[in-house]
């Protein structure tokens, strides 16, 4: 604790600031498309990840989630948490970043 204080501006609304897209950290907003299969498809479909999300069924136990995000660090960690049951479709720069992380992680175990 410190003796410093902070007062929220009178017109501050947390929901207006933080409930617009995926991610707590706010940077430039971008659209994401991810395919989920198996248990992850059911898990993802049961939740709201971004107010603008769209979920499309594309087969048995397979969905496509399209939504806006504002934090690439949080997004990539979230996608990687689903392992082989999540595949990024777009944007291409996220696909490349996921691929690099998976290759670097695999190299730790391939000796």
C-alpha positions in Angstrom: 0.0 0.0 0.0 1.1 3.5 -0.7 -0.2 6.9 0.3 -1.0 7.6 -3.4 -4.6 7.5 -4.5 -6.5 7.5 -7.8 -10.0 8.7 -8.6 -11.8 7.4 -11.6 -13.1 10.1 -13.9 -16.9 10.6 -13.4 -17.7 9.3 -16.9 -15.4 6.2 -16.7 -17.2 3.0 -17.6 -15.2 -0.2 -17.4 -17.5 -2.1 -19.7 -17.2 0.5 -22.4 -13.4 0.2 -22.3 -12.8 -3.5 -21.8 -15.8 -5.3 -23.2 -15.3 -4.5 -26.9 -13.0 -7.4 -28.0 -10.8 -10.3 -26.8 -7.9 -9.3 -24.6 -7.4 -7.3 -21.5 -4.4 -5.4 -22.8 -5.6 -2.9 -25.4 -3.7 -2.3 -28.6 -4.9 -2.0 -32.2 -7.9 -4.2 -32.9 -7.7 -7.0 -35.5 -10.0 -9.7 -36.7 -9.2 -13.4 -36.0 -10.5 -16.6 -37.4 -9.8 -19.9 -35.6 -11.0 -23.5 -36.3 -11.6 -25.6 -33.2 -12.2 -29.4 -33.1 -13.1 -32.0 -30.5 -13.6 -30.9 -26.9 -12.3 -27.4 -27.6 -15.1 -26.8 -30.1 -17.7 -27.5 -27.5 -15.8 -25.4 -24.9 -15.3 -22.4 -27.1 -18.9 -22.5 -28.4 -20.3 -22.3 -24.9 -18.6 -18.9 -24.1 -18.5 -15.3 -25.2 -14.9 -14.4 -26.1 -15.8 -11.1 -27.8 -19.1 -9.3 -28.2 -18.8 -9.4 -32.0 -18.0 -13.1 -32.2 -19.5 -15.4 -34.9 -19.5 -19.1 -34.6 -20.0 -21.3 -37.6 -20.5 -25.1 -37.4 -18.3 -26.7 -40.1 -18.8 -30.4 -39.3 -19.1 -32.8 -36.5 -17.2 -31.5 -33.5 -15.7 -28.6 -35.5 -16.4 -24.9 -35.5 -15.0 -21.7 -36.8 -14.8 -18.8 -34.4 -14.4 -15.3 -35.9 -13.9 -12.3 -33.5 -12.0 -9.2 -32.8 -9.0 -9.1 -30.5 -6.7 -6.3 -29.2 -3.9 -8.2 -27.6 -1.7 -10.5 -29.7 0.2 -11.8 -26.6 -3.0 -12.9 -24.9 -4.5 -14.3 -28.1 -1.5 -16.4 -29.0 -1.3 -17.8 -25.4 -5.0 -18.6 -25.5 -4.8 -20.4 -28.9 -1.7 -22.4 -27.9 -3.6 -23.5 -24.7 -5.9 -25.6 -27.0 -2.9 -27.5 -28.6 -3.7 -29.4 -31.7 -7.4 -28.7 -31.5 -7.0 -25.1 -32.6 -5.9 -23.9 -36.0 -5.6 -20.2 -36.8 -7.0 -19.3 -40.3 -6.3 -15.6 -40.2 -4.7 -13.2 -39.9 -1.6 -14.6 -41.6 0.8 -12.9 -39.1 -0.8 -14.8 -36.2 -0.5 -18.0 -38.2 3.2 -17.4 -38.6 3.7 -16.4 -35.0 2.0 -19.6 -33.8 4.0 -21.7 -36.2 7.3 -20.1 -34.9 6.3 -20.8 -31.3 5.4 -24.4 -32.0 8.6 -25.0 -33.9 10.7 -23.4 -31.1 8.9 -25.4 -28.5 9.3 -28.7 -30.5 13.0 -28.0 -30.8 13.3 -28.2 -27.0 12.2 -31.8 -27.1 13.7 -33.0 -30.3 17.3 -34.0 -29.4 
